[in-house]
């Protein structure tokens, strides 16, 4: 009996080489998402840029990229459910804004690890809203994940840094964005979702935070474009990667950003290294994300497989 190559989330038969390449793309996307936050931390020593400006530039550049791709393909956006597109956009704006503020006020490692709590909150939302998806084992994994979150927020202390609430808020709002996305993708193609998310997102950031914007030159322009470019590269690398790996594999590989952040922070940005309790918390969160992905797959539910538009 021979082993069959795995199927991806679209049911496509995969060769081992293609699956390996897809895994590399997903891992590269995790590094790009992490590196975009490293750029924000690097910029703080050179130029004063508000996190909202980084968010705006990411959306503006992303809008230009998706418009270019749609023009090349001669494709127009095909919106069908505007409320899903708007809900996705607002939740994503809040998530990225909170995420970048977490980078500013905490360590890069803490910000990335807490941002990666979103699969846990997706499980919580599903348990509350969808009775048919209630799973006692998944509930236990959520409890384990929250124990990990607490160890990261307040290692060895009764109180925690209030600034870490930015990172936790980014995970919560990202989970809402993922739920909206999974519903929206029933009616819209990827480029339509991205067109509205980037376009409306840029308008929202401009309207709400234009006082923090300025005409960028030199170092400011360099950091803004580098942060936006790596963030968008991460999204498209994930899009490509998920064509060649299963949803579970992709979700687990994406969660490795938790470990990347813990390992690389002290070397790339001079963050204080995670202590023993912090590492225990990170590993608990990584393990909970992994098992939640496996449980959803076993139950026949779509694993959070559309992180490509996150």
Secondary structure by P-SEA (a helix, b strand, c coil): cccccccccccccccaaaaaaaaaaaaaaaaaaaaaaaaaaaacccccccaaaaaaaaaaaaaaaaaaaaaaaccccccccaaaaaaaaaaaaaaaaaaaaaaacccaaaaaaaaaaaaaaaaaaaaacccccccaaaaaaaaaaaaaaaaaaccccccccccaaaaaaaaaaaaaaaaaaaaaaacccaaaaaaaaaaaaaaaaaaccccccccccaaaaaaaaaaaaaaaaaaaaaaaaaacccaaaaaaaaaaaaaaaacccccccccccccaaaaaaaaaaaaaaaaaaaaaaaaccccccccccc
